Amino acid sequence: MLLPRVVAVALAVRSAAAVEVEVGADGALHDVAARASKDAAYPMDAASRRFGAQLLASRLNASDLDGDFDRVVRPALLGACGLRDERRARPGKGNTGHCFADWNHVDCCTMALETADSENRGKVAGIAASNFLGDGIRAASVEALGDGGSWCTCTMGSAKSPPGDVCHVQFNARPAFKVVWCPEDLGRFVVVDDAGNKLAQGRPTGRLPPADQRRANAREFANSKYSLPCRPRASASSGAI
Ligand SMILES: *[C@@H]1O[C@H](CO)[C@@H](O)[C@H](O)[C@H]1NC(C)=O
């Protein structure tokens, strides 16, 4: 009975180990804490964890994001967010199987852990009034990425001004990044920070989130700064040469 347990534990910590290696490899994440400053508008912003997640996301390349969606891409996104790839735990107890797998759970929210137990008391329209996430966040969050926790929160409302999504409104934190499927080509996605800067992009293979989910995601971000990086050679690079 012992061996399967050991194997299960080893699988559960695989993404955590990847982050450890990343942290140790060039020391870049050690500088992150010094550079990170909390966003005053979002008092529960876990700034150094957010910068760490953004740094990891910006390092994701075609090997990570053009691979098989379920085996390679989703685990890479989870790892960048500081979340374990945990498919066996019960929902609410650290299971991250839904993260980045539908239209809505695509925000990587990095928050101070004191806020992780805050409930959504009707603040976000359409989200259950009592969704207690703290236990799951603690179980799923990789400690190596720094203070605070991570969760794949619902992005619904994030393209509004001011943003009305779960990370900003319920957790009073800033998302490190979000995954935006491209309206012109639903086989592609971009990973963007909260200001709409592109951190990475992917064209995964295998079994993607269902087309209606990708379409709903693209619709959520239509005409917002978040889907601008989908456009080839967006204006940002036009003045470079
Ligand atoms: C992606 O990055 C990894 C590590 O940084 C590297 O080993 C790999 O060759 C890169 N892949 C591509 C396609 O550039």
The ligand as an SDF file (V2000), in Angstrom:
LIG
                    3D

 14 14  0  0  0  0  0  0  0  0999 V2000
   12.2720   26.8860  -23.8500 C   0  0  0  0  0  0  0  0  0  0  0  0
   13.0360   27.1800  -22.6940 O   0  0  0  0  0  0  0  0  0  0  0  0
   13.7190   26.0430  -22.1710 C   0  0  0  0  0  0  0  0  0  0  0  0
   14.3690   26.4310  -20.8490 C   0  0  0  0  0  0  0  0  0  0  0  0
   14.4900   27.7880  -20.6750 O   0  0  0  0  0  0  0  0  0  0  0  0
   14.7060   25.5440  -23.1770 C   0  0  0  0  0  0  0  0  0  0  0  0
   15.3800   24.4070  -22.6840 O   0  0  0  0  0  0  0  0  0  0  0  0
   13.9680   25.1750  -24.4620 C   0  0  0  0  0  0  0  0  0  0  0  0
   14.8780   24.7890  -25.4550 O   0  0  0  0  0  0  0  0  0  0  0  0
   13.1470   26.3680  -24.9660 C   0  0  0  0  0  0  0  0  0  0  0  0
   12.3410   25.9200  -26.0920 N   0  0  0  0  0  0  0  0  0  0  0  0
   12.1950   26.6260  -27.1930 C   0  0  0  0  0  0  0  0  0  0  0  0
   11.3290   26.0210  -28.2480 C   0  0  0  0  0  0  0  0  0  0  0  0
   12.7340   27.6940  -27.3640 O   0  0  0  0  0  0  0  0  0  0  0  0
  1  2  1  0
  1 10  1  0
  2  3  1  0
  3  4  1  0
  3  6  1  0
  4  5  1  0
  6  7  1  0
  6  8  1  0
  8  9  1  0
  8 10  1  0
 10 11  1  0
 11 12  1  0
 12 13  1  0
 12 14  2  0
M  END
$$$$
